[in-house]
């Protein structure tokens, strides 16, 4: 993995920021606090920064909303997995807007996530928190980048949705797996289109102003969640709370997000 100015490997969504520049971290913050909560305005939407000083999901992790973990500058919103005082802190943002519903969700990525530590997971997804999880599903449509703890895992990209059987608390998952090789270009784009009983997924690799489709997957299934009060989430976390084997922090930058509602 490459390193700039002796900082950790930088995984970026759409733009790779020079790791030495720190002066814009405060000036571009544009965040506020309400009852101890932090918010950021980005891509035309307001996002909350996740904070948990106890272990919680995904992955049974600690979550930090400090400016060392999440901040905004001209490149976008940075989310940094980092170690402090004997703990690994994960980072996440989630939209204040709820009930996005059917439509096309688009995330752009720049960086060698195909070379990430095996225990790190990048998530781009919709999710509805329903408290004690006694309802059938959480409106979760997933795009996840990870090797899931396997150093020799063939796949590093997966798509799918999560649902629950009636009268069951067990998550059931329908996933498509793909191995992305970013050696020729580390610019990628990940998209899903959510419709009734149907989800379409795409990944593209960018070369200058042209893009090449890497993989495409369609799910047609009556178990595909129906819209509710789901939000959009972006996070970086550790599988089962296991620390990175290389013990290196990792930083992602969300530089753009777009949503087009279904007609």
Buried (B, 14 or more C-beta within 10 A) or exposed (E): BEEEEEEBBBBBBBBBBEBEEEEBBEEBBEBEEEEEEBBBBBBEBBBBBBBBEEEBEBBBBBBBBBBBBBBBBEBBBBBBBBEEEEBBBBBBBBBEBBEBBBBBBBBBBBBBBBBBBBBBBBBBBBBBEBEEEEEBBBBBBBBBBBBBBEEEEEBBBBBBBBBBEEEEEEEEEBBBBBEBEBEEBBBBBBBBBBEEEBBBBBBBBBEEEEBEEBBBBEBEEEBBBEBBEBBBBBBBBBBEBBBBEBEBBBBBBBBBBEBEEEE
